[in-house]
Amino acid sequence: MNIDSLNWKILKFLQTNARLSNAEIGRQVGISSPAVSERIKKMEDAGVIQNYNTLVSPFEVGYQLKALITLRAFMGMLKPFLAKVKTYNEVINCYRITGNENIVMEVVLKDQKHLEAFIDQLIVYGETKTQIVLSHVIKHNEVKQLK
């Protein structure tokens, strides 16, 4: 599907606040509410808009630590890890990557003790490296128009 500049504007508003009414989006981008609705429906049908989510702040519900953990799987342990990682509540994103490490995970944890216990579970599968996240620089899940 060709995403024109008007659709990009609509997407930006939806990414900022998916609860905005079509009328409000229409006012912001200069088209009618039915036109916004039609464009959104076409983007949903084409798979551009895949779903609408509620993002919960981990910090507000007691998870004070966010970390990026890479895993270099031991021989024969990658497939078992790929099955197991889906059961970890701490993992909010997990990617299989190229390079020396096989996996990078974004995790949320209550504190350092929780981090230590979580790493203890991971070292069965391979060697880990952990980086503590200090702050977010780019807002999560925002796709920008490439020029």
N, C-alpha and C positions, 0 to 999 in steps of 0.2 A: 504494500500500500504506500502511495506517495503521501508523505506528511508535509503539507504546505505550512507556511508561516502562521496561519490562523490556527491550524490544528496544534502546532507547537505551543502557541499561547494558551490554548485551552488545556493542553497537557500540563503546562507549568502551573496553572491555577489548581488543577486537580491534584498535582503532586504536593502542592503547598497545603491544600485543604480539600480533601475529596468530598466533604460535606457541603461545599458551596452549592447553591442552587444554580440551575441552568440560567435562570433570569439574571442572577448576579454575574455569572461568567459572561453572559451575553452583553451586559452593560460594560464590563471591563474590556471586552475585545471588539465591541461595536457591531454585534449581530443579534438577531432575535433569539429568544429562549428556544423555540422549536428548531431553529437552525443549529444551535449548540447541541440540543438533544440528538438531532440527526447525525451530526459529526461524531459525537461520543459513541453512539450506537454503531456507526460504521467502523470506528477504531476498535471497539469491543469485538465486533464480528470478525475483523481482520487479525485479532490477536495482539494488536498494539497495546491495548489496555487489557491486562490479564485478570486482574481482580482488584478489590478494594480491601485495605487492611486497617486494623487498629494497631498502632504502634504503642507498646507499653514501655514506659521509661524504666529500665532495670534499676536505676538509682532510686526511684521513688518507691519501689517495692522491696528494698532491702539488699540489692546487689550493688555494692559500693565499688567493686573492682571490675574493670574490663581489661582483657588481655588478648593478644594475638599469640597463638601457640603454633609453632611448626613441628611437624613430626617427620622424622626420617625412619620409615618402617624397617624393621628387621626382616631378613629374608623369610619369605613365606607368611609374613604377618599383615601385609597390606589388606588382603581380602577379609580376614577376620576383623581387622580394625574398621573397614568400611561398613561392615554389618553392625558392629558395636557402637560406632559413633552416633548412629541414629537414636540411640537410647539415652544419651547424655543430655539431661535438661540444661546443663550449663552452656552447651554449644548453640549459638544463635545463627552462625554461618559456618560452613565447612566447604573447602574447595580442594580438589585434587589438582596439583600444580606440577609444572616442570621444574627441573633443577635438582639440587642435592636433596632437598626435602620432597616428600611426596604429598604432604597435606599441610594446609594452613587453616586454622580454626579461629573464629572470633568467639570468645567465651565471656560470660558474666559470672561473677563469683561474689560471695558475701564479704570475704576478707582474705588476708594472706593465708590463714590456716586452711580455708576452703580451697585456695589455689594449690597449696601443698598437697592436700588430699587428692585433688583432681589430677595433678601431675603424677602422683603415685599410681593412679589407675592407668595412665597413658604409657608409662615407661615399660609396661609389659609388652607393648606393641612396637616400641622403637625409641629412638633418641629424640628428645624434645628441646626446643628453644622457646623461651617465653619473653615477650615484650609487653610491658604494662602500657595501656593507653592513657595518655594524659588529658587529651581533649579531642573533640571532633572538629575537623577543619572544613569538610564538605558534608552537607546534610545527607543522611542515609537515604538511599533509594531514589535519588533525583537523577533523571536522565535529561541531559541537556542537548540542545540542537547542535550538531557538529557543522562547522562551516567549511 
